[in-house]
């Protein structure tokens, strides 16, 4: 084990942990805005209760996400300085816009939304949550544009003197075909997570508090969240299909690794299950669906999908001697876990809707257990999707331009990386406990009482103390 190995583990752990918050923040910001819009248009108190209830869960998650995201930035300078030096000119523009425009937009208007209840006009207050939601989604786009450069470098040139990548075409970076499909795919995955949380919390209250005065609000929440999950599941499948074809075009080795396809095939079958040799060099047993991989990769059931062995030989000739094959078991299984966990969430959403058909009230304990598992399933799907995306690109940190082993800081020792890795792990473990306890506490508390009217005395509004809305 050397500093590179620990640095990779540290970045992987912090990235996966941080991304547990990201999809919920992205999806829940929009869904809370939709709920408040429904209240604004109808005046139905039920929607106001749900807006404040799920808005509180959104704010807890947002705060934790910001804290964990800051750690992400530190690591570039700590353990990956050579990588930062190489891509800094390219990444500077999208990440600067993300910080100065998108994050400023979301953080400012979230503040106005939190403290603006009964202070801002209703339309202005509604506009605040929508502005925050737009900022959150814009932030995701600029970050994904930077990540897409790592998958498919565009709009740059290599300076022969400094050896750095220099930005030559900023619009090309923003319109990278990988970014254009990764963004809607990520949004769909985010709504899958957010909708699942709404279902899980609502279903718990429907079954446990069926005689509550707010039972109608919880029933609506479970239906609303279930339809969001189903729509998001369809969007994930649609965008994922396009993403697979683009991936085959720009990173054919990743598609071959996802299938464990060693030899070029036309047509190529998709394996539901493959058992390979101990060294991962050949297939021993497989259960396959004919033509499916060709369609996923090329859009043609008879299309050609290049195998690992042929691509390895091609890359060795193109880039020099060495292994250009990712860890096959990781890419193979992460790809399948991503699909399986996402489909499971959609299936549970269907069961929840079926259980409430014709005004029925769900009561099954098994359904409650399945519903409570819902938020975890799409989170796992998202996490395995990113593990596949990043591990499938290996050994490149910037595909075709920089190997991962060349991006690590050369001045950082193994002991230093181990120290920071241990510190970050302990911090994240503490934050995880805090996050879960806060979410459970406020989720169990239920929707707030919104019947209380604002003060009607003659006190000057400017003299009233600024109070947190919740």
C-alpha positions as CSV (number, residue, x, y, z in Angstrom):
1,X,0.0,0.0,0.0
2,X,1.3,3.5,-0.9
3,X,0.1,7.1,-0.7
4,X,-1.8,6.7,-4.1
5,X,-3.9,3.8,-2.8
6,X,-4.9,5.6,0.4
7,X,-5.5,8.9,-1.5
8,X,-7.9,7.0,-3.9
9,X,-9.7,5.4,-1.0
10,X,-10.0,8.7,0.8
11,X,-11.4,10.5,-2.2
12,X,-13.7,7.6,-2.9
13,X,-15.1,7.4,0.6
14,X,-15.6,11.2,0.9
15,X,-17.2,11.4,-2.5
16,X,-19.7,8.6,-1.9
17,X,-20.6,10.0,1.5
18,X,-21.0,13.5,0.1
19,X,-23.2,12.2,-2.7
20,X,-25.6,10.6,-0.2
21,X,-26.8,14.2,0.4
22,X,-26.6,15.6,-3.1
23,X,-29.5,13.8,-4.9
24,X,-31.9,14.4,-1.9
25,X,-31.0,18.1,-2.0
26,X,-31.5,18.4,-5.7
27,X,-34.8,16.5,-5.9
28,X,-36.3,17.7,-2.6
29,X,-35.7,21.4,-3.4
30,X,-38.0,21.1,-6.5
31,X,-40.6,18.9,-4.8
32,X,-40.9,21.3,-1.8
33,X,-41.3,24.2,-4.3
34,X,-44.0,22.2,-6.1
35,X,-45.9,21.6,-2.8
36,X,-45.7,25.3,-1.9
37,X,-47.0,26.2,-5.4
38,X,-49.9,23.9,-4.8
39,X,-50.7,25.7,-1.5
40,X,-50.3,29.1,-3.2
41,X,-52.7,28.2,-5.9
42,X,-55.3,26.3,-3.9
43,X,-55.0,27.7,-0.4
44,X,-55.4,24.2,0.9
45,X,-53.7,24.0,4.4
46,X,-52.7,20.4,3.7
47,X,-50.1,21.5,1.2
48,X,-48.7,24.2,3.5
49,X,-48.2,21.5,6.2
50,X,-46.4,19.2,3.8
51,X,-44.3,22.1,2.5
52,X,-43.0,23.0,5.9
53,X,-42.7,19.4,7.0
54,X,-40.6,18.2,4.0
55,X,-38.9,21.6,3.8
56,X,-37.4,21.0,7.2
57,X,-36.0,17.7,6.1
58,X,-34.6,19.4,3.0
59,X,-32.9,22.0,5.1
60,X,-31.2,19.5,7.4
61,X,-29.9,17.6,4.4
62,X,-28.8,20.7,2.6
63,X,-26.8,21.9,5.7
64,X,-25.0,18.5,6.0
65,X,-24.3,18.4,2.2
66,X,-22.6,21.8,2.3
67,X,-20.3,20.7,5.2
68,X,-19.3,17.5,3.4
69,X,-18.8,19.3,0.1
70,X,-16.3,21.6,1.5
71,X,-14.1,18.6,2.4
72,X,-14.2,17.5,-1.2
73,X,-12.5,20.8,-2.3
74,X,-9.7,20.5,0.2
75,X,-8.6,17.1,-1.2
76,X,-7.7,18.5,-4.6
77,X,-5.0,20.6,-3.0
78,X,-4.0,18.0,-0.4
79,X,-3.7,14.7,-2.2
80,X,-4.2,15.5,-5.9
81,X,-2.1,18.6,-6.6
82,X,-0.7,17.3,-9.9
83,X,-4.2,16.6,-11.1
84,X,-5.3,20.1,-10.0
85,X,-2.4,21.6,-11.8
86,X,-3.2,19.7,-15.0
87,X,-6.9,20.5,-15.2
88,X,-7.0,23.8,-13.2
89,X,-7.3,26.0,-16.2
90,X,-10.2,24.0,-17.6
91,X,-12.0,23.4,-14.3
92,X,-11.6,27.0,-13.1
93,X,-14.4,28.5,-15.3
94,X,-17.3,26.0,-14.6
95,X,-16.5,25.7,-10.9
96,X,-16.1,29.4,-10.5
97,X,-19.5,30.0,-12.1
98,X,-20.9,27.2,-9.8
99,X,-19.6,29.0,-6.7
100,X,-20.3,32.6,-7.7
101,X,-23.7,32.2,-9.4
102,X,-25.4,28.9,-8.7
103,X,-24.4,28.4,-5.1
104,X,-24.9,32.1,-4.3
105,X,-28.3,31.8,-5.8
106,X,-29.4,28.8,-3.8
107,X,-27.8,29.8,-0.5
108,X,-29.2,33.4,-0.6
109,X,-32.7,32.4,-1.5
110,X,-32.8,29.5,0.9
111,X,-32.1,32.1,3.6
112,X,-34.9,34.3,2.3
113,X,-37.2,31.3,2.3
114,X,-36.4,30.2,5.8
115,X,-36.9,33.6,7.4
116,X,-39.5,34.9,5.0
117,X,-42.6,33.2,6.3
118,X,-45.1,35.9,7.2
119,X,-42.6,38.6,6.3
120,X,-42.3,38.4,2.5
121,X,-45.3,38.6,0.2
122,X,-46.6,35.1,-0.6
123,X,-45.5,35.4,-4.3
124,X,-42.0,36.6,-3.3
125,X,-41.7,33.9,-0.8
126,X,-42.7,31.2,-3.3
127,X,-40.2,32.7,-5.8
128,X,-37.5,32.3,-3.2
129,X,-37.8,28.5,-3.0
130,X,-38.0,28.2,-6.7
131,X,-34.9,30.4,-7.1
132,X,-33.1,28.1,-4.5
133,X,-34.2,25.0,-6.4
134,X,-33.0,26.5,-9.7
135,X,-29.7,27.4,-8.1
136,X,-29.3,23.9,-6.8
137,X,-29.9,22.3,-10.2
138,X,-27.6,24.8,-11.9
139,X,-24.9,24.0,-9.4
140,X,-25.2,20.3,-10.3
141,X,-24.9,21.1,-14.0
142,X,-21.6,23.0,-13.7
143,X,-20.1,20.4,-11.5
144,X,-21.2,17.6,-13.9
145,X,-19.7,19.6,-16.8
146,X,-16.3,19.5,-15.0
147,X,-16.7,15.8,-14.3
148,X,-17.7,15.2,-17.9
149,X,-14.4,16.7,-19.1
150,X,-12.7,13.8,-17.2
151,X,-14.8,11.3,-19.1
152,X,-14.6,13.0,-22.5
153,X,-12.0,15.9,-22.7
154,X,-13.2,18.7,-25.1
155,X,-12.5,22.4,-25.7
156,X,-8.8,22.3,-24.6
157,X,-5.2,22.0,-25.7
158,X,-2.1,20.7,-24.0
159,X,0.6,23.4,-23.5
160,X,3.8,21.7,-24.6
161,X,5.9,23.8,-22.2
162,X,3.9,23.4,-19.0
163,X,2.2,20.1,-19.8
164,X,-1.1,21.5,-18.6
165,X,-4.5,21.4,-20.2
166,X,-5.6,24.9,-21.2
167,X,-9.2,25.9,-22.0
168,X,-9.7,27.0,-25.6
169,X,-13.5,26.6,-26.0
170,X,-15.6,27.1,-22.9
171,X,-19.0,26.5,-24.7
172,X,-17.6,23.1,-25.8
173,X,-17.0,22.2,-22.2
174,X,-20.5,23.2,-21.2
175,X,-22.1,21.4,-24.2
176,X,-20.0,18.2,-23.9
177,X,-22.2,15.4,-25.0
178,X,-21.4,13.5,-21.9
179,X,-22.6,16.4,-19.7
180,X,-25.7,16.9,-21.7
181,X,-27.0,13.4,-20.9
182,X,-25.4,13.0,-17.5
183,X,-27.2,16.0,-16.2
184,X,-30.8,14.8,-16.9
185,X,-29.8,11.3,-15.8
186,X,-28.5,12.6,-12.5
187,X,-31.7,14.7,-12.0
188,X,-33.8,11.7,-12.6
189,X,-31.8,9.8,-10.0
190,X,-32.2,12.7,-7.6
191,X,-36.0,12.7,-8.0
192,X,-36.0,9.0,-7.4
193,X,-34.3,9.5,-4.1
194,X,-36.4,12.5,-3.0
195,X,-39.7,10.9,-4.0
196,X,-38.7,7.8,-2.1
197,X,-38.1,9.8,1.1
198,X,-41.5,11.5,0.7
199,X,-43.2,8.0,0.3
200,X,-41.3,6.5,3.2
201,X,-42.1,9.2,5.7
202,X,-45.7,9.6,4.5
203,X,-46.3,5.8,4.6
204,X,-45.0,5.5,8.1
205,X,-47.5,8.1,9.3
206,X,-50.3,6.7,7.3
207,X,-49.9,3.2,8.8
208,X,-48.9,4.3,12.3
209,X,-51.2,7.3,12.7
210,X,-54.2,6.4,10.5
211,X,-56.7,8.1,12.8
212,X,-54.7,11.4,12.9
213,X,-56.3,14.6,11.8
214,X,-53.5,14.9,9.3
215,X,-54.0,11.4,7.8
216,X,-55.2,13.0,4.5
217,X,-52.0,15.0,4.2
218,X,-49.9,11.8,4.7
219,X,-52.0,9.9,2.2
220,X,-51.5,12.6,-0.4
221,X,-47.7,12.6,0.3
222,X,-47.4,8.8,-0.3
223,X,-49.3,9.1,-3.6
224,X,-47.4,12.2,-4.7
225,X,-44.1,10.6,-3.8
226,X,-45.0,7.4,-5.5
227,X,-45.9,9.1,-8.8
228,X,-42.6,11.0,-8.6
229,X,-40.7,7.8,-8.1
230,X,-42.4,6.1,-11.1
231,X,-41.9,9.1,-13.4
232,X,-38.2,9.3,-12.2
233,X,-37.8,5.6,-12.9
234,X,-39.0,6.0,-16.5
235,X,-36.7,9.0,-16.9
236,X,-33.7,7.1,-15.5
237,X,-34.3,4.3,-18.0
238,X,-34.6,6.6,-20.9
239,X,-31.6,8.8,-20.1
240,X,-29.6,5.8,-19.1
241,X,-30.2,4.2,-22.5
242,X,-28.8,7.3,-24.2
243,X,-25.9,7.5,-21.8
244,X,-25.0,3.9,-22.5
245,X,-24.7,4.7,-26.2
246,X,-22.6,7.8,-25.6
247,X,-20.4,5.9,-23.2
248,X,-19.8,3.2,-25.8
249,X,-18.7,5.9,-28.2
250,X,-16.3,7.8,-26.0
251,X,-15.3,5.1,-23.5
252,X,-15.7,1.7,-25.1
253,X,-13.6,0.0,-22.5
254,X,-16.1,1.1,-19.8
255,X,-19.0,-0.6,-21.7
256,X,-17.0,-3.7,-22.2
257,X,-16.0,-3.8,-18.5
258,X,-19.7,-3.3,-17.5
259,X,-20.5,-6.5,-19.4
260,X,-17.3,-8.4,-18.7
261,X,-17.0,-8.7,-22.5
262,X,-13.5,-10.0,-23.3
263,X,-13.9,-10.6,-27.1
264,X,-15.5,-8.4,-29.7
265,X,-19.1,-9.5,-30.5
266,X,-21.6,-8.6,-33.2
267,X,-24.4,-9.0,-32.0
268,X,-23.5,-8.9,-28.4
269,X,-25.6,-10.4,-25.5
270,X,-26.2,-8.8,-22.1
271,X,-25.3,-11.1,-19.2
272,X,-27.7,-11.2,-16.3
273,X,-25.0,-13.2,-14.4
274,X,-21.4,-13.9,-15.3
275,X,-18.9,-16.0,-13.4
276,X,-15.3,-15.4,-14.5
277,X,-11.9,-16.9,-13.8
278,X,-10.1,-16.0,-10.6
279,X,-7.8,-13.6,-12.5
280,X,-10.8,-12.0,-14.2
281,X,-9.3,-12.7,-17.7
282,X,-12.1,-14.9,-19.1
283,X,-15.7,-16.0,-18.8
284,X,-16.5,-19.3,-17.2
285,X,-20.3,-19.3,-17.0
286,X,-23.0,-16.8,-18.0
287,X,-26.7,-16.3,-18.3
288,X,-27.3,-13.9,-21.2
289,X,-30.0,-12.0,-23.0
290,X,-29.2,-12.1,-26.8
291,X,-28.8,-8.8,-28.7
292,X,-29.5,-6.6,-25.7
293,X,-25.9,-5.4,-25.2
294,X,-25.6,-4.4,-28.9
295,X,-28.8,-2.4,-28.6
296,X,-27.7,-0.7,-25.3
297,X,-24.3,0.2,-26.7
298,X,-25.1,1.1,-30.3
299,X,-28.9,1.3,-30.7
300,X,-28.7,-1.6,-33.2
301,X,-29.5,-5.1,-32.0
302,X,-26.8,-6.4,-34.4
303,X,-24.3,-3.7,-33.6
304,X,-20.6,-4.4,-32.8
305,X,-19.4,-4.1,-29.2
306,X,-15.6,-4.2,-28.8
307,X,-14.2,-6.5,-26.2
308,X,-11.7,-5.9,-23.4
309,X,-8.9,-7.8,-25.0
310,X,-9.1,-6.0,-28.3
311,X,-9.4,-2.6,-26.6
312,X,-6.4,-3.3,-24.4
313,X,-4.3,-4.1,-27.4
314,X,-5.5,-0.9,-29.1
315,X,-4.8,1.3,-26.1
316,X,-1.4,-0.2,-25.5
317,X,-0.5,0.7,-29.1
318,X,-2.0,4.2,-28.8
319,X,-0.9,5.2,-25.3
320,X,2.1,2.9,-24.6
321,X,2.7,-0.3,-22.7
322,X,0.6,-0.9,-19.5
323,X,-2.8,-2.1,-18.4
324,X,-5.8,0.0,-19.5
325,X,-8.4,-2.4,-18.1
326,X,-10.5,-1.4,-15.0
327,X,-11.2,-3.8,-12.2
328,X,-13.8,-5.9,-14.0
329,X,-15.7,-7.3,-10.9
330,X,-16.2,-3.8,-9.6
331,X,-17.5,-2.4,-12.9
332,X,-19.6,-5.5,-13.7
333,X,-21.4,-5.6,-10.3
334,X,-21.7,-1.9,-9.7
335,X,-23.5,-1.6,-13.0
336,X,-26.0,-4.3,-12.1
337,X,-26.5,-3.1,-8.5
338,X,-27.3,0.4,-9.9
339,X,-30.0,-1.0,-12.1
340,X,-31.4,-3.5,-9.5
341,X,-31.7,-1.0,-6.6
342,X,-33.3,1.6,-8.9
343,X,-35.9,-0.9,-10.2
344,X,-36.7,-2.1,-6.7
345,X,-37.6,1.4,-5.6
346,X,-40.0,1.7,-8.6
347,X,-41.6,-1.6,-7.8
348,X,-42.3,-0.6,-4.2
349,X,-43.8,2.7,-5.4
350,X,-46.2,0.6,-7.5
351,X,-47.2,-1.5,-4.5
352,X,-47.8,1.7,-2.4
353,X,-50.1,3.1,-5.1
354,X,-51.9,-0.3,-5.4
355,X,-52.4,-0.4,-1.6
356,X,-54.3,2.9,-1.7
357,X,-56.5,2.2,-4.7
358,X,-60.2,3.3,-4.3
359,X,-59.4,5.2,-1.1
360,X,-58.1,2.2,0.8
361,X,-55.7,2.8,3.7
362,X,-52.5,0.6,3.6
363,X,-52.0,-1.5,6.8
364,X,-49.5,-4.2,5.9
365,X,-46.3,-4.3,8.0
366,X,-44.4,-5.8,5.1
367,X,-45.4,-2.8,3.0
368,X,-44.3,-0.5,5.8
369,X,-40.9,-2.2,5.9
370,X,-40.6,-2.0,2.2
371,X,-41.6,1.6,2.2
372,X,-39.0,2.5,4.9
373,X,-36.3,0.8,2.7
374,X,-37.3,3.0,-0.2
375,X,-34.9,6.0,0.4
376,X,-32.0,3.6,0.8
377,X,-32.5,1.8,-2.5
378,X,-32.2,4.7,-4.9
379,X,-29.3,6.1,-2.7
380,X,-27.5,2.8,-3.3
381,X,-28.4,2.9,-7.0
382,X,-26.9,6.4,-7.3
383,X,-23.8,5.5,-5.4
384,X,-23.2,2.4,-7.4
385,X,-23.8,4.4,-10.6
386,X,-21.0,6.8,-9.6
387,X,-18.7,4.0,-8.5
388,X,-19.2,2.5,-12.0
389,X,-18.7,5.8,-13.7
390,X,-15.5,6.6,-11.9
391,X,-14.0,3.1,-11.6
392,X,-14.9,2.2,-15.2
393,X,-12.7,5.1,-16.4
394,X,-9.6,3.7,-14.7
395,X,-6.7,3.8,-15.0
396,X,-7.4,7.3,-16.3
397,X,-8.2,10.3,-14.2
398,X,-8.7,12.3,-17.4
399,X,-9.5,9.9,-20.1
400,X,-6.7,9.6,-22.7
401,X,-4.7,12.5,-21.1
402,X,-3.7,11.7,-17.6
403,X,-3.3,8.5,-15.6
404,X,-4.6,8.4,-12.1
405,X,-1.2,7.5,-10.7
406,X,0.2,10.7,-12.2
407,X,-2.4,12.9,-10.6
408,X,-1.5,12.3,-6.9
409,X,0.5,14.8,-4.9
410,X,4.2,13.8,-5.0
411,X,5.1,15.6,-1.8
412,X,2.5,13.9,0.4
413,X,3.6,10.9,2.4
414,X,1.7,7.7,3.2
415,X,1.5,8.7,6.9
416,X,0.1,12.1,6.0
417,X,-2.6,10.7,3.8
418,X,-3.5,8.0,6.4
419,X,-3.9,10.7,9.0
420,X,-6.2,12.8,6.9
421,X,-8.1,9.7,5.8
422,X,-8.7,8.7,9.4
423,X,-9.7,12.2,10.5
424,X,-12.2,12.6,7.6
425,X,-13.7,9.1,8.3
426,X,-14.3,9.9,12.0
427,X,-15.7,13.3,11.1
428,X,-18.0,11.8,8.5
429,X,-19.1,9.0,10.8
430,X,-20.1,11.7,13.4
431,X,-22.0,13.7,10.8
432,X,-23.8,10.6,9.7
433,X,-25.0,9.9,13.2
434,X,-26.2,13.5,13.6
435,X,-27.9,13.5,10.2
436,X,-29.8,10.3,10.8
437,X,-30.9,11.3,14.3
438,X,-32.1,14.7,13.0
439,X,-34.0,13.3,10.1
440,X,-35.6,10.6,12.2
441,X,-36.5,13.1,15.0
442,X,-38.2,15.6,12.7
443,X,-39.8,12.9,10.4
444,X,-41.4,11.3,13.4
445,X,-42.7,14.6,14.7
446,X,-45.1,14.9,11.8
447,X,-46.5,17.9,10.0
448,X,-46.6,21.2,11.9
449,X,-49.6,23.1,13.1
450,X,-50.1,26.0,10.7
451,X,-53.4,27.2,12.1
452,X,-51.7,29.9,14.1
453,X,-52.1,33.4,12.6
454,X,-49.4,36.1,12.5
455,X,-49.6,38.8,15.1
456,X,-52.3,41.5,14.4
457,X,-51.1,44.1,16.9
458,X,-49.7,47.5,15.9
459,X,-46.1,46.5,16.5
460,X,-43.8,47.8,13.8
461,X,-42.7,44.8,11.7
462,X,-39.2,46.2,11.6
463,X,-39.0,45.9,15.4
464,X,-40.1,42.2,15.5
465,X,-37.2,39.8,16.1
466,X,-36.1,37.7,13.2
467,X,-37.3,34.2,13.9
468,X,-36.6,30.9,12.2
469,X,-39.8,29.8,10.4
470,X,-40.0,26.4,12.0
